Amino acid sequence: MTKFLRISIFVKPYFSIKSIDKTDLEMELRQLKYFLKAKELLNFTEAASALFISQSTLSQQIKQLEDELQVPLFNRIGKRITLTEAGDLFAVYAQQSVNKASDGLELLKDLNKLETGKVAIGVTYALRHVVTKALILFSSEYPKIQFEIIFGTSQELIQKLNHFQLDVILTFEEIASEAHFKYLELFTSPMALVTASETPLTYKKSISLDEVSSLPLALPSSGFSTTQFINKAFEKSSLHPKVTIEINDIPTLLELIKTGKWHTILTKTTIEDEKDLYAIPIQGKNMTRTAMLISLKEVYEKKAVTAFLKMLVENLK
């Protein structure tokens, strides 16, 4: 159990609230509430009455708060009080703190019941159908969970994951190469020549890399891991493919392929739900890619993330 809770509020150059022991938290929030009521009514007697405490208790708690902040929050003129400049500035942060504390308690209750929460997922275009199917099922069961789905190249998504901008990413990765990542293998998909369904190539059950290199190709741009993967395969076989178009948008690429003027190379799963396209597996021992879920090891996994990933994996079985 956490022994200390850190609350830091800074409004330079007037004051700062430093670390507060957990046992003092209830008193500190109470002090903020007392201060806000006094600020609202500008009368200690009326504020104390509204809070169902004695005026001496209210005065004492506000004085302790001022001592902690090392600055007066009220001008005391006889029985009248007015806010100091510091008090006026501090009121905004005090209200935020009280609101956040209240919201936080409700949020934790809702999180446990999956009544609230946000899931940020990064996904490569080839695996969109995997996320889409799971998202539809999950949202039907837990409609209050918010999702942020970001498409990008593997490199872009990994960078966002490292900067805590994503909870998990779904991409193709052949090896578990980073020690600070958790990897979960989902399935493998063969690399395939993707062509229009009306081209003469559709009679083929498989195709050699040598045959592929002789065809007019339109490929994803070099930032895509699929292109990096296939380029290494070409280099290893000393082949020089006829790449006439490189493009960083997969939907546009697929529209070009549907014209029948070009062919492309993608994982077979990329066109699972596409009409007018045909995927021919490329021959070769290492011509498959592994779909993986990747997340950070040392980061707390949200309950909504855990539940969503469980549903995603079960949906693949």
C-alpha positions as CSV (number, residue, x, y, z in Angstrom):
1,M,0.0,0.0,0.0
2,T,1.3,3.5,-0.9
3,K,2.4,5.3,2.2
4,F,2.7,8.8,0.7
5,L,0.5,10.7,-1.8
6,R,2.1,13.6,-3.5
7,I,0.0,16.7,-4.3
8,S,1.9,19.6,-5.9
9,I,0.3,22.9,-6.6
10,F,2.4,25.8,-7.8
11,V,1.4,29.4,-8.3
12,K,4.6,31.4,-8.5
13,P,5.8,33.4,-6.7
14,Y,3.3,33.0,-3.9
15,F,3.1,29.5,-2.5
16,S,3.7,25.8,-3.0
17,I,2.1,22.8,-1.3
18,K,4.7,20.1,-0.8
19,S,4.4,16.4,-0.3
20,I,1.6,15.5,2.2
21,D,1.6,12.3,4.2
22,K,-1.4,10.1,3.4
23,T,-2.7,10.5,7.0
24,D,-3.0,14.2,6.4
25,L,-4.9,14.0,3.1
26,E,-8.4,14.1,4.6
27,M,-7.5,17.2,6.6
28,E,-5.9,18.8,3.6
29,L,-9.0,18.3,1.4
30,R,-11.1,19.6,4.2
31,Q,-9.0,22.7,4.5
32,L,-9.5,23.4,0.8
33,K,-13.2,22.9,1.1
34,Y,-13.3,25.3,4.1
35,F,-11.2,27.9,2.2
36,L,-13.5,27.7,-0.8
37,K,-16.7,28.1,1.3
38,A,-15.1,31.1,3.1
39,K,-14.1,32.5,-0.3
40,E,-17.7,32.1,-1.6
41,L,-19.4,33.8,1.3
42,L,-16.6,36.2,2.4
43,N,-17.7,35.7,6.0
44,F,-16.2,33.2,8.4
45,T,-19.4,33.0,10.6
46,E,-21.6,32.2,7.6
47,A,-19.1,29.8,6.1
48,A,-18.8,27.9,9.4
49,S,-22.5,27.7,9.7
50,A,-22.9,26.4,6.1
51,L,-20.2,23.8,6.8
52,F,-21.8,22.8,10.2
53,I,-18.6,23.6,12.1
54,S,-17.6,26.2,14.7
55,Q,-16.2,29.5,13.5
56,S,-13.1,28.8,15.6
57,T,-12.5,25.5,13.8
58,L,-12.9,27.2,10.4
59,S,-10.5,30.0,11.4
60,Q,-8.0,27.5,12.7
61,Q,-8.0,25.3,9.6
62,I,-7.7,28.2,7.2
63,K,-4.8,29.6,9.3
64,Q,-3.0,26.2,9.1
65,L,-3.5,26.3,5.4
66,E,-2.0,29.8,5.2
67,D,0.9,28.7,7.3
68,E,1.6,25.8,5.0
69,L,1.4,28.0,2.0
70,Q,3.4,30.7,3.7
71,V,1.1,33.5,2.4
72,P,-2.2,35.0,3.7
73,L,-5.3,34.0,1.6
74,F,-7.6,36.5,3.3
75,N,-7.4,40.1,4.4
76,R,-9.0,40.3,7.8
77,I,-10.5,43.7,8.5
78,G,-12.5,43.6,11.7
79,K,-15.2,41.0,11.1
80,R,-14.9,41.5,7.3
81,I,-12.7,39.4,5.1
82,T,-11.6,39.8,1.5
83,L,-9.4,37.6,-0.7
84,T,-5.8,38.6,-1.1
85,E,-4.3,38.4,-4.6
86,A,-2.7,35.0,-3.6
87,G,-6.1,33.8,-2.3
88,D,-7.8,34.7,-5.6
89,L,-5.1,32.8,-7.6
90,F,-5.1,29.8,-5.2
91,A,-8.9,29.4,-5.4
92,V,-8.7,28.1,-9.0
93,Y,-6.3,25.4,-8.0
94,A,-8.1,24.6,-4.7
95,Q,-11.4,24.1,-6.7
96,Q,-9.6,21.9,-9.2
97,S,-8.1,19.8,-6.4
98,V,-11.4,19.2,-4.7
99,N,-13.1,18.4,-7.9
100,K,-10.4,16.0,-9.0
101,A,-10.4,14.2,-5.6
102,S,-14.2,13.7,-5.9
103,D,-14.0,12.7,-9.5
104,G,-11.1,10.3,-8.8
105,L,-13.2,8.4,-6.2
106,E,-16.0,8.0,-8.7
107,L,-13.7,7.1,-11.5
108,L,-12.0,4.3,-9.6
109,K,-15.4,2.8,-8.8
110,D,-16.4,3.0,-12.4
111,L,-13.1,1.6,-13.6
112,N,-13.6,-1.6,-11.6
113,K,-16.9,-2.1,-13.3
114,L,-15.6,-1.0,-16.8
115,E,-18.1,1.9,-16.7
116,T,-15.5,4.3,-17.8
117,G,-12.0,4.4,-19.2
118,K,-10.1,5.0,-22.4
119,V,-8.1,2.6,-24.5
120,A,-5.5,3.9,-27.0
121,I,-4.5,1.3,-29.6
122,G,-2.0,1.6,-32.4
123,V,-2.5,-0.7,-35.4
124,T,-0.9,-1.2,-38.8
125,Y,-3.3,-1.2,-41.7
126,A,-2.8,-4.9,-42.4
127,L,-4.4,-5.8,-39.0
128,R,-7.3,-3.4,-39.0
129,H,-9.8,-6.1,-39.4
130,V,-8.5,-7.8,-36.2
131,V,-9.1,-4.7,-34.2
132,T,-12.4,-3.8,-35.9
133,K,-14.0,-7.2,-35.1
134,A,-12.9,-7.1,-31.5
135,L,-13.9,-3.4,-31.1
136,I,-17.5,-4.1,-32.3
137,L,-17.9,-7.0,-29.9
138,F,-16.3,-5.1,-26.9
139,S,-18.3,-1.9,-27.5
140,S,-21.5,-3.9,-27.5
141,E,-20.7,-5.3,-24.0
142,Y,-18.9,-2.2,-22.6
143,P,-20.4,0.8,-24.4
144,K,-19.0,3.4,-22.0
145,I,-15.3,2.7,-22.7
146,Q,-13.7,5.2,-25.1
147,F,-11.3,4.1,-27.8
148,E,-8.6,6.0,-29.7
149,I,-7.4,4.0,-32.7
150,I,-4.3,5.2,-34.4
151,F,-3.0,3.8,-37.7
152,G,0.7,4.1,-38.6
153,T,3.8,2.3,-39.6
154,S,5.4,-0.1,-37.1
155,Q,8.2,2.4,-36.3
156,E,5.7,5.3,-35.8
157,L,3.6,3.2,-33.4
158,I,6.6,1.9,-31.4
159,Q,7.7,5.4,-31.0
160,K,4.3,6.4,-29.6
161,L,4.3,3.4,-27.3
162,N,7.7,4.4,-25.9
163,H,6.3,7.9,-25.2
164,F,3.2,6.5,-23.4
165,Q,0.9,7.7,-26.0
166,L,-0.6,4.3,-26.7
167,D,-1.6,1.4,-24.3
168,V,-0.8,-1.3,-26.8
169,I,0.1,-1.7,-30.5
170,L,-0.9,-4.4,-33.0
171,T,1.7,-4.9,-35.7
172,F,4.0,-7.4,-37.4
173,E,7.2,-8.2,-35.7
174,E,9.4,-11.3,-36.4
175,I,11.4,-11.2,-33.2
176,A,10.9,-10.0,-29.6
177,S,13.8,-7.5,-29.7
178,E,13.2,-4.9,-27.0
179,A,13.7,-5.9,-23.3
180,H,11.2,-3.3,-22.1
181,F,8.4,-4.6,-24.3
182,K,5.9,-7.4,-23.7
183,Y,5.2,-9.4,-26.8
184,L,2.2,-11.7,-27.5
185,E,2.2,-13.6,-30.7
186,L,-1.2,-13.8,-32.4
187,F,-0.9,-15.5,-35.7
188,T,1.3,-15.7,-38.8
189,S,0.4,-14.5,-42.3
190,P,2.2,-15.3,-45.6
191,M,3.7,-12.6,-47.7
192,A,1.6,-12.4,-50.9
193,L,1.6,-10.8,-54.3
194,V,-1.7,-8.9,-54.4
195,T,-3.2,-8.4,-57.8
196,A,-6.6,-7.5,-59.3
197,S,-9.0,-10.4,-59.4
198,E,-9.4,-10.1,-63.2
199,T,-5.6,-10.5,-64.0
200,P,-4.3,-13.7,-65.6
201,L,-2.2,-14.4,-62.4
202,T,-5.2,-15.4,-60.4
203,Y,-4.9,-19.0,-61.5
204,K,-1.7,-19.3,-59.5
205,K,-1.7,-21.0,-56.1
206,S,1.8,-19.6,-55.3
207,I,4.4,-17.5,-57.0
208,S,8.2,-17.2,-56.8
209,L,10.1,-14.1,-55.8
210,D,11.8,-14.2,-59.1
211,E,8.5,-14.0,-61.0
212,V,7.3,-11.2,-58.7
213,S,10.4,-9.1,-59.5
214,S,9.5,-9.0,-63.2
215,L,6.1,-7.5,-62.6
216,P,5.2,-3.8,-62.5
217,L,5.0,-3.1,-58.7
218,A,3.4,-0.4,-56.5
219,L,4.6,-0.8,-53.0
220,P,4.0,0.9,-49.6
221,S,6.7,3.5,-48.9
222,S,10.0,2.5,-47.3
223,G,8.7,3.4,-43.8
224,F,6.4,0.4,-43.8
225,S,7.9,-2.7,-42.2
226,T,6.3,-4.9,-45.0
227,T,8.4,-3.0,-47.6
228,Q,11.5,-3.3,-45.5
229,F,10.9,-7.0,-45.1
230,I,10.3,-7.7,-48.8
231,N,13.3,-5.5,-49.9
232,K,15.6,-7.6,-47.7
233,A,14.2,-10.7,-49.4
234,F,14.9,-9.2,-52.9
235,E,18.4,-8.2,-51.8
236,K,19.1,-11.7,-50.4
237,S,18.1,-13.2,-53.7
238,S,20.0,-10.6,-55.8
239,L,16.8,-9.5,-57.5
240,H,15.9,-6.1,-58.7
241,P,12.1,-5.6,-58.7
242,K,10.3,-3.1,-61.1
243,V,8.9,-0.7,-58.5
244,T,7.2,2.2,-60.3
245,I,5.2,3.6,-57.4
246,E,5.8,4.0,-53.7
247,I,2.9,5.3,-51.6
248,N,2.3,5.8,-47.9
249,D,-1.4,5.3,-47.9
250,I,-2.5,1.6,-48.1
251,P,-6.2,2.2,-49.1
252,T,-5.0,4.3,-52.1
253,L,-2.4,1.7,-53.0
254,L,-5.2,-1.0,-53.1
255,E,-7.3,1.2,-55.4
256,L,-4.4,1.4,-57.8
257,I,-3.9,-2.4,-57.7
258,K,-7.6,-2.9,-58.5
259,T,-7.0,-1.2,-61.9
260,G,-4.9,-4.2,-62.9
261,K,-2.0,-2.0,-64.1
262,W,0.2,-2.7,-61.0
263,H,0.7,-5.4,-58.4
264,T,1.8,-5.1,-54.8
265,I,3.3,-7.2,-52.0
266,L,1.5,-7.3,-48.7
267,T,0.7,-9.8,-46.0
268,K,-2.2,-11.9,-47.1
269,T,-4.3,-10.8,-44.1
270,T,-4.2,-7.2,-45.4
271,I,-6.8,-7.9,-48.1
272,E,-9.0,-10.3,-46.1
273,D,-12.1,-8.1,-46.5
274,E,-11.2,-6.6,-49.8
275,K,-13.2,-7.2,-53.0
276,D,-11.7,-7.3,-56.5
277,L,-8.3,-8.3,-55.1
278,Y,-6.5,-11.7,-55.1
279,A,-3.6,-12.7,-52.9
280,I,-1.0,-15.2,-54.2
281,P,1.4,-16.5,-51.4
282,I,5.0,-16.0,-52.3
283,Q,7.2,-19.1,-52.2
284,G,10.0,-19.3,-49.7
285,K,10.9,-20.6,-46.3
286,N,10.9,-17.3,-44.5
287,M,8.1,-15.6,-46.4
288,T,5.7,-15.2,-43.4
289,R,5.1,-12.5,-40.9
290,T,4.0,-12.7,-37.2
291,A,1.2,-10.5,-35.9
292,M,2.0,-9.4,-32.4
293,L,0.5,-7.4,-29.5
294,I,3.2,-5.2,-28.0
295,S,3.0,-3.2,-24.8
296,L,5.3,-1.8,-22.1
297,K,6.4,-4.2,-19.4
298,E,6.6,-1.8,-16.4
299,V,3.4,0.1,-17.1
300,Y,0.1,-0.7,-15.3
301,E,-2.3,-2.3,-17.7
302,K,-5.7,-0.7,-17.5
303,K,-8.7,-3.0,-16.7
304,A,-10.3,-2.0,-20.0
305,V,-7.2,-2.8,-21.9
306,T,-6.9,-6.2,-20.3
307,A,-10.6,-7.0,-21.0
308,F,-10.3,-5.8,-24.6
309,L,-7.2,-7.8,-25.4
310,K,-8.7,-10.9,-23.9
311,M,-11.7,-10.5,-26.2
312,L,-9.4,-9.8,-29.2
313,V,-7.4,-12.9,-28.6
314,E,-10.4,-15.1,-28.0
315,N,-12.0,-13.8,-31.2
316,L,-9.0,-15.1,-33.2
317,K,-9.4,-18.7,-32.0
